Amino acid sequence: MNNRYEAGYGDDGYGGEDQYEIVGYDDYGRPVYQQVPPRHTPQQQTYDPYGQRQDYAQGGYDTGRRQPVPPAYDPYGTQGAPYDPYGNGGQDPAPGYDPYGQAATSGQQPRVTERTAHIPQQPQPPEDTRSEVPPAAPERQEAGEGGEFAFAEEPDGESEDVIDWLKFTENRTERREEARRRARGRIIALGVVVALVVAGGVGYLWYDGKLPGVSSPGTGTGTAVAAGAQKRDVIVVHLHNTGTRETSTVLLVDNTTTQRGTTVLLPNSLALSDDSGTTTTLAKSVDDDGSSGTRDQLDTVLGTDIQGTWRLDTPYLQNLVELVGNIEVDTDTDVPDPDAKKKGAAPLVHQGRAQTLSGKTAVAYATYRGPGETENAQLKRFGQVMQSTLRKLSSDPSAATTTVQTLAQILDPPLTDKDLGTFLAKLADLAKGGKYQTVPLPVQSDGTLTAGTSDSVVKNILGGTAKSPDAGSAVRVAVQNATGTKADTDKARVTLLGGGFGFIEGGTASGARTASQVVYSDAADRQNAAEVAKTLGLPDGAVTKGAVSSGADVLVVLGQDYRPATS
């Protein structure tokens, strides 16, 4: 073991060499040596690290000289303390115990002497060796069975407290994170709900036409789609009072484009023209020309396309109200009982809001015209009864058809029970949804329409664009008098009918004009307008392009330069 050191090194002064033996290994796996005391000295006092003095009888004599002790290699800076590989306070291990797994080669190892191990020419550990992880220091040794030592960990109560604290902290952090996640989820859900409510409200306002500055298909005038391009279903209703033989006429309009319904009140004084061009009124047309003739004349004047006529005599109106289960109407006057025999008797219908009307009282209110009232007052009451009846009618087409069939009416062709029931069910649904209105058709004192009337009702509600005439039919000419002489209208009518043109009463202008005008709206009617001007004796310069009254192809405004033809 010692042949690796140079000869003569460690001379003890007696002509011999110092002897070393391995006492263990350091943390890097290198052997640790200690000097073996010389055997030829009679007696040598050694250093006991445990505070005891021991004498080794080796034979010979003691000179009293103390050999110098070379410093031992101490990689941990323990300042010369003897290496204790067992960590047991310097106590000897059990016999035969080898902590490094090597079998013992001798018996009891000698104690560590004062002259600690000296490693001659011991180099520093290489970099790769120092980088290795040193073996863990042995734990506290306790003697086990058979005198061997066993490694045991001393229980530590503080470690359990630390683990409990870490668990508590971790759980508390997780609870906080979970609370934050739940709060974020609630905030996101609340934001989504608010956004949906706002979007739904804006959409409803847009659809209902109540959003400022934005048009929608739900508006009453249908500004989102051009009035002429909207689709409408129209039925004319003639109420016949079997007691007085008077009639009242309304148009029921279902605008399928804007999803709105309208009752248009038509005054009996509305001016119409028959097939011969003769001017008549709506009331006379209903009595003389019947349902089909009046429907065609209304189409001509209003530019509508009426699909059918519903003649509703007062007994059928009474049965209809009874079938829907009475109605509620905001009445505007008291209606006396026609069967009362004494003056001052209680009225049959009381004035007030939400008055419940049975079939009999509904007919009495719809046909009542008080002293000094115009026909428009009675027509308005009939419109109220119709709208209230629609609100009580079933929105189901089958149920509404059954109600119509129960009336046992004979309808004018081409209208059938199923067609009428389906049409009324659609209007009932609109009336229940608040998308229904009742409007009058304003006319002048002579029954003619004004330009404002054409824009507000005829054009916007009825879609009043002039119909294209059938092949071979006469050009329809509307005449508006601005000469100041009412007789000029009849003279122009006779002249136009004689020239093969159709005549439409255009009413009287708001003020007199000096020059006449012949107006056309479609370029295809320019030649027709020129022919009309020539027929009436007006100059070619009077022909111009502009707006034309609904139902007409050409509009003539008679000015003071018009000179009627003499017979």
C-alpha positions in Angstrom: 0.0 0.0 0.0 2.9 2.4 0.7 5.1 1.6 -2.3 3.6 4.5 -4.2 5.4 7.1 -2.0 9.1 8.1 -2.5 11.8 6.3 -0.6 13.1 8.1 2.5 10.0 10.2 2.9 8.7 10.3 6.5 11.9 9.2 8.1 11.2 8.9 11.8 14.8 9.7 12.9 15.6 6.2 13.9 16.6 5.0 10.5 13.2 3.5 9.7 10.3 4.7 7.6 6.9 5.7 8.9 4.2 3.2 8.2 0.6 4.1 7.2 -2.6 2.2 6.9 -6.1 2.9 5.5 -8.6 3.9 8.1 -11.5 4.8 5.8 -12.6 6.9 2.8 -13.6 10.5 2.5 -16.8 11.8 0.8 -15.1 11.6 -2.7 -14.2 7.9 -2.3 -10.5 8.5 -1.6 -8.6 6.5 1.1 -7.7 8.2 4.3 -4.5 7.1 6.0 -3.1 7.2 9.5 0.4 6.6 10.7 1.1 3.3 12.3 3.3 3.6 15.5 6.8 2.0 15.2 7.0 -1.5 16.7 10.7 -1.3 18.0 10.2 1.5 20.5 9.9 0.2 24.0 6.9 2.3 24.9 5.3 5.3 23.2 2.8 7.6 24.7 0.0 8.2 22.2 -2.7 10.8 22.0 -6.2 9.7 22.8 -8.8 11.9 21.1 -11.2 11.1 23.9 -9.0 12.6 26.6 -7.3 9.4 27.7 -3.7 8.4 27.7 -2.8 4.9 26.5 0.5 3.1 26.5 1.4 0.6 23.9 4.0 -2.0 25.0 5.9 -2.6 21.8 9.2 -3.5 23.4 12.4 -1.5 23.6 12.9 1.7 25.5 11.4 5.2 25.5 13.8 7.9 24.6 11.3 10.6 25.6 11.5 12.2 22.1 8.1 13.1 20.6 8.0 12.7 16.8 6.6 15.6 14.9 3.1 14.9 13.6 2.6 15.9 9.9 -0.7 17.7 9.2 -3.4 15.5 7.8 -5.3 16.3 4.6 -8.6 17.9 5.7 -10.9 18.5 2.7 -13.6 20.0 5.0 -11.5 22.4 7.0 -12.2 20.7 10.4 -8.9 22.1 11.7 -7.1 18.8 12.3 -10.0 17.0 14.0 -9.7 13.3 13.5 -11.9 11.9 10.7 -14.9 10.3 12.1 -16.6 8.3 9.3 -19.3 6.9 11.6 -20.5 10.1 13.2 -20.8 8.4 16.5 -18.7 10.7 18.6 -15.5 8.7 18.3 -17.0 5.4 19.5 -15.7 2.2 18.0 -18.1 0.5 15.6 -19.2 -3.0 16.1 -16.6 -5.7 15.3 -16.5 -6.6 11.7 -18.7 -3.7 10.6 -17.7 -2.2 7.3 -19.7 0.9 6.3 -18.5 0.7 2.7 -19.5 -2.9 2.1 -16.0 -4.4 2.4 -15.1 -7.4 4.5 -12.9 -6.7 7.5 -9.3 -8.0 7.0 -8.3 -7.9 10.6 -9.6 -7.8 14.0 -10.1 -4.8 16.1 -8.7 -1.6 14.5 -6.3 0.4 16.5 -7.4 3.7 17.9 -6.6 7.0 16.1 -3.4 8.3 17.5 -2.3 11.9 17.9 -0.2 11.6 14.7 -3.1 11.8 12.3 -3.0 10.6 8.7 -0.8 12.3 6.2 -1.3 11.7 2.5 2.0 12.2 0.7 1.9 14.0 -2.6 -2.0 14.0 -2.4 -3.3 15.9 -5.5 -6.6 17.9 -5.6 -9.6 16.0 -6.9 -10.2 16.5 -10.7 -13.1 18.7 -11.9 -15.1 15.8 -13.1 -14.7 14.0 -9.8 -15.7 17.0 -7.8 -18.8 17.4 -10.0 -20.1 14.1 -8.9 -22.6 14.1 -6.1 -21.0 12.9 -2.9 -22.7 10.1 -1.0 -25.1 11.3 1.6 -23.7 11.4 5.1 -24.9 8.5 7.2 -27.8 9.2 9.5 -27.6 8.6 13.2 -26.6 5.0 13.9 -28.3 2.9 16.4 -27.2 -0.5 17.5 -29.4 -3.2 16.0 -29.6 -6.9 16.6 -26.4 -8.8 16.4 -24.3 -5.7 17.2 -24.8 -4.1 13.8 -25.8 -0.5 13.3 -29.0 0.4 11.5 -29.9 3.8 9.9 -33.0 5.3 11.4 -34.7 8.7 10.8 -35.7 10.6 13.9 -39.3 11.6 13.7 -39.8 15.3 13.4 -43.2 16.8 14.5 -42.4 20.1 12.8 -42.3 18.6 9.3 -46.0 17.5 9.7 -46.9 21.0 10.7 -45.2 22.4 7.7 -47.0 19.9 5.4 -50.3 20.8 7.0 -49.6 24.5 6.4 -48.6 23.9 2.8 -51.8 22.0 2.3 -53.8 24.7 3.9 -52.2 27.4 1.8 -52.6 25.4 -1.4 -56.3 24.8 -0.6 -56.9 28.4 0.2 -55.2 29.5 -3.1 -57.3 27.0 -5.0 -60.5 28.3 -3.4 -59.5 31.9 -4.3 -58.9 30.9 -7.9 -62.2 29.0 -8.0 -64.0 32.1 -6.7 -62.4 34.3 -9.3 -63.3 31.8 -12.0 -66.9 31.8 -10.8 -67.0 35.6 -10.7 -65.6 35.8 -14.2 -68.2 33.3 -15.4 -71.1 35.3 -13.8 -69.8 38.5 -15.3 -69.6 37.0 -18.8 -73.0 35.4 -18.5 -74.5 38.7 -17.3 -72.8 40.5 -20.2 -74.3 38.0 -22.7 -77.8 38.4 -21.2 -77.6 42.2 -21.3 -76.3 42.1 -24.9 -79.2 39.8 -25.9 -81.8 42.1 -24.2 -80.4 45.2 -25.8 -80.2 43.5 -29.2 -83.8 42.2 -28.8 -85.1 45.6 -27.8 -83.4 47.3 -30.7 -84.6 44.7 -33.1 -88.2 45.1 -31.8 -88.0 48.9 -32.1 -86.6 48.6 -35.6 -89.2 46.1 -36.7 -92.0 48.1 -35.2 -90.7 51.3 -36.8 -90.1 53.1 -33.5 -86.3 53.4 -33.8 -85.6 57.1 -34.7 -84.0 57.6 -38.1 -84.3 54.0 -39.1 -86.9 52.5 -41.4 -88.1 48.9 -41.1 -90.6 46.6 -42.7 -92.8 47.0 -39.6 -93.5 50.7 -40.1 -96.9 51.8 -41.0 -95.8 53.4 -44.3 -93.5 50.6 -45.3 -90.5 52.8 -45.9 -88.1 49.8 -45.9 -89.7 48.5 -49.2 -91.1 50.8 -51.9 -94.9 51.1 -51.4 -95.6 50.0 -55.0 -93.4 46.8 -54.5 -95.3 45.6 -51.4 -97.7 42.8 -51.6 -101.2 43.4 -50.3 -104.4 41.3 -50.1 -107.5 43.5 -50.2 -111.2 42.8 -49.7 -114.0 45.3 -49.9 -116.8 45.0 -47.3 -120.3 46.5 -47.9 -122.4 46.8 -44.7 -126.1 46.9 -45.7 -128.4 48.3 -43.1 -131.6 46.2 -43.7 -133.6 48.7 -41.6 -132.7 51.9 -43.5 -131.3 50.4 -46.7 -128.1 52.5 -46.3 -124.7 51.2 -47.0 -121.2 51.6 -45.6 -118.0 50.5 -47.3 -114.6 49.7 -46.0 -111.5 48.1 -47.4 -109.7 45.4 -45.3 -106.0 45.5 -46.3 -103.4 42.8 -45.3 -100.0 44.1 -46.2 -98.0 40.8 -46.2 -94.7 42.7 -46.8 -94.8 44.9 -43.7 -97.0 42.6 -41.7 -99.6 45.2 -40.9 -103.3 45.4 -41.3 -105.5 48.4 -42.1 -109.2 49.2 -42.4 -109.7 52.0 -44.9 -113.0 53.9 -44.5 -114.5 54.8 -47.9 -117.0 57.7 -47.8 -120.2 57.2 -49.8 -119.4 60.5 -51.6 -116.3 59.1 -53.2 -116.5 59.9 -56.9 -116.3 56.9 -59.3 -116.7 56.5 -63.0 -118.8 53.8 -64.7 -117.9 52.0 -67.9 -119.4 54.8 -70.0 -117.3 57.4 -68.2 -120.2 58.8 -66.3 -119.3 60.1 -62.9 -121.1 58.5 -60.0 -120.7 58.1 -56.2 -119.7 55.1 -54.2 -123.2 54.8 -52.6 -124.9 54.9 -56.0 -122.5 52.4 -57.5 -123.2 49.9 -54.7 -126.9 50.2 -55.3 -126.9 50.3 -59.1 -123.8 48.4 -60.3 -123.6 45.7 -57.6 -120.6 44.1 -56.1 -118.5 43.4 -59.2 -119.1 46.7 -60.9 -118.2 48.7 -57.7 -115.1 46.6 -57.2 -113.8 47.4 -60.7 -114.5 51.1 -60.3 -112.7 51.2 -57.0 -109.7 49.5 -58.7 -109.7 52.2 -61.3 -109.8 55.1 -59.0 -107.6 53.8 -56.2 -105.2 51.7 -58.3 -105.9 48.7 -56.1 -106.4 45.0 -56.9 -109.4 43.9 -54.8 -109.6 40.1 -54.6 -113.2 39.9 -53.4 -116.4 41.5 -52.1 -118.0 40.6 -48.8 -121.6 41.8 -48.4 -122.3 42.0 -44.7 -126.0 42.6 -43.9 -126.7 43.9 -40.3 -128.2 40.5 -39.2 -125.0 38.7 -40.2 -122.9 41.3 -38.3 -125.0 40.7 -35.2 -124.4 37.0 -35.5 -120.7 37.4 -36.1 -120.3 39.5 -32.9 -122.3 36.9 -31.0 -120.1 34.1 -32.3 -116.8 35.7 -31.3 -118.2 36.3 -27.8 -119.1 40.0 -27.7 -116.6 42.8 -28.2 -115.2 45.8 -26.3 -115.2 49.3 -28.0 -114.3 52.8 -26.9 -117.6 54.4 -27.7 -117.8 58.1 -28.5 -121.5 58.7 -27.9 -124.6 57.4 -26.3 -126.8 55.3 -28.7 -130.5 55.4 -27.9 -132.6 52.3 -27.9 -134.6 52.2 -31.2 -137.2 50.0 -29.5 -137.8 52.3 -26.5 -141.4 53.6 -26.4 -140.8 56.4 -23.9 -138.6 59.4 -24.2 -135.8 59.7 -21.7 -135.3 55.9 -21.6 -131.8 54.6 -20.9 -129.5 54.5 -23.9 -128.8 51.2 -25.5 -125.1 52.0 -25.7 -123.3 54.2 -23.2 -120.4 56.4 -24.0 -117.1 55.4 -22.4 -114.0 53.3 -22.7 -114.0 49.6 -23.2 -117.7 49.2 -23.4 -118.9 45.6 -23.8 -121.1 45.3 -26.8 -123.3 42.3 -27.7 -124.4 41.6 -31.2 -127.4 43.8 -31.0 -125.7 46.8 -29.4 -122.7 46.4 -31.8 -125.0 46.8 -34.8 -126.8 49.7 -33.2 -123.4 51.5 -32.6 -122.0 50.7 -36.0 -125.0 52.1 -37.9 -125.8 55.1 -35.6 -125.6 58.6 -37.0 -126.6 61.3 -34.6 -128.4 64.5 -35.4 -126.2 67.0 -37.3 -123.4 64.4 -37.7 -121.8 63.6 -41.1 -121.7 60.2 -42.6 -118.0 60.0 -41.7 -118.9 59.8 -37.9 -121.1 56.8 -38.6 -118.4 55.3 -40.9 -115.8 55.6 -38.1 -118.1 53.7 -35.7 -118.4 50.9 -38.2 -114.6 50.8 -38.5 -114.3 50.5 -34.7 -116.7 47.5 -34.6 -114.9 45.8 -37.4 -111.5 46.1 -35.7 -112.8 45.0 -32.3 -114.4 42.0 -34.0 -111.2 41.0 -35.6 -109.4 41.2 -32.2 -111.9 38.6 -30.8 -111.9 36.3 -33.9 -109.6 33.3 -33.8 -106.2 33.5 -35.5 -106.4 29.9 -36.6 -107.5 29.7 -40.2 -109.6 26.6 -39.7 -111.4 28.0 -36.7 -112.0 31.3 -38.5 -113.3 29.4 -41.5 -115.7 27.5 -39.3 -117.0 30.8 -37.9 -117.6 32.1 -41.4 -119.4 28.9 -42.4 -121.6 29.2 -39.3 -122.9 32.5 -40.6 -124.5 30.6 -43.5 -123.9 33.4 -45.9 -123.9 33.2 -49.7 -120.8 35.0 -50.7 -120.3 36.8 -54.0 -117.9 34.9 -56.3 -115.0 34.4 -56.5 -114.8 34.7 -52.7 -115.3 31.4 -50.8 -115.8 30.6 -47.1 -112.2 29.2 -46.9 -110.7 32.3 -48.6 -112.6 34.7 -46.3 -111.9 32.7 -43.2 -108.1 32.5 -43.9 -108.0 36.2 -44.8 -109.8 37.2 -41.6 -107.6 34.9 -39.5 -104.5 36.8 -40.7 -106.0 40.2 -39.9 -107.1 38.9 -36.5 -103.5 37.9 -35.7 -102.3 41.4 -36.7 -105.1 43.1 -34.6 -104.2 41.1 -31.5 -100.5 42.0 -31.9 -101.2 45.7 -32.1 -100.3 45.9 -35.8 -103.7 47.1 -37.0 -105.1 50.6 -37.7 -108.2 52.2 -39.0 -107.8 55.3 -41.3 -110.3 57.3 -43.4 -109.9 58.1 -47.0 -110.2 61.9 -47.2 -112.1 63.3 -50.2 -113.1 66.8 -51.2 -116.6 68.1 -51.1 -117.2 66.8 -54.6 -115.9 63.4 -53.7 -112.7 63.6 -55.6 -109.2 62.8 -54.3 -106.5 65.4 -53.6 -102.8 65.0 -54.2 -102.2 64.7 -50.5 -104.8 61.9 -50.2 -103.0 60.0 -53.0 -99.7 60.1 -51.1 -101.0 59.4 -47.6 -103.5 56.7 -48.1 -103.8 55.6 -51.7 -100.1 55.3 -52.3 -98.7 54.3 -48.9 -101.5 52.0 -47.7 -103.2 50.8 -50.8 -100.0 50.8 -53.0 -101.7 53.3 -55.4 -99.7 52.9 -58.5 -101.6 53.1 -61.8 -102.4 49.7 -63.2 -101.2 49.0 -66.7 -104.3 48.9 -68.9 -105.3 45.7 -70.5 -104.5 45.2 -74.2 -107.0 47.2 -76.3 -108.4 49.2 -73.3 -108.8 52.9 -73.4 -106.2 55.3 -71.9 -107.4 56.5 -68.6 -107.3 60.3 -68.1 -107.7 62.0 -64.8 -109.0 65.6 -65.1 -108.4 68.2 -62.4 -110.2 71.5 -62.8 -108.1 74.7 -62.1 -110.0 77.1 -64.4 -112.3 78.3 -61.7 -115.4 77.2 -63.7 -116.9 73.9 -62.5 -118.7 73.2 -65.8 -115.4 72.9 -67.6 -114.8 69.4 -66.0 -118.0 68.0 -67.6 -117.1 69.5 -71.0 -113.7 68.0 -70.9 -115.2 64.6 -69.9 -117.5 64.6 -72.9 -114.6 65.5 -75.2 -112.4 62.8 -73.9 -115.1 60.1 -74.0 -115.8 61.1 -77.6 -112.1 60.7 -78.4 -112.0 57.2 -77.1 -110.3 57.9 -73.7 -111.4 56.8 -70.3 -112.3 59.5 -67.8 -111.5 59.8 -64.2 -112.7 62.5 -61.9 -109.5 64.3 -60.6 -111.3 66.9 -58.4 -110.7 70.6 -58.2 -107.3 72.2 -57.8 -106.6 74.3 -54.7 -106.1 77.4 -56.8 -106.7 78.7 -60.3 -103.9 78.4 -63.0 -103.4 80.3 -66.1 -101.8 77.5 -68.2 -103.0 73.9 -68.6 -100.8 70.8 -68.2 -100.9 67.3 -69.6 -98.8 65.1 -67.4 -97.5 61.6 -67.9 -95.3 59.5 -65.6 -94.3 56.6 -67.8 -92.3 57.3 -71.0 -94.6 54.8 -72.8 -97.5 57.2 -72.2 -95.8 60.3 -73.8 -97.5 59.7 -77.1 -100.9 59.2 -75.3 -100.4 62.5 -73.5 -99.8 64.2 -76.8 -103.0 62.7 -78.2 -104.9 63.9 -75.1 -103.6 67.4 -75.5 -104.6 67.5 -79.1 -108.1 66.2 -78.3 -108.6 68.9 -75.7 -107.2 71.6 -78.0 -104.2 72.3 -75.8 -100.7 73.2 -77.2 -98.0 70.6 -77.5 -95.9 72.6 -75.0 -98.5 71.6 -72.3 -97.2 68.0 -72.3 -94.7 67.3 -69.5 -93.5 64.5 -67.4 -94.4 64.3 -63.7 -96.5 62.6 -61.1 -99.8 61.2 -62.1 -102.8 60.4 -59.9 -103.2 56.7 -59.0 -105.4 54.7 -61.4 -104.7 57.1 -64.3 -102.3 57.0 -67.2 -102.4 60.7 -68.0 -103.3 63.7 -65.8 -104.8 66.8 -67.2 -104.8 70.0 -65.2 -107.2 72.4 -66.9 -106.0 76.0 -66.7 -107.6 79.3 -67.7 -106.3 78.8 -71.3 -108.6 75.9 -71.8 -111.3 76.6 -74.4 -114.1 73.9 -74.4 -115.3 72.8 -77.8 -118.6 74.3 -78.9 -121.3 72.0 -80.0 
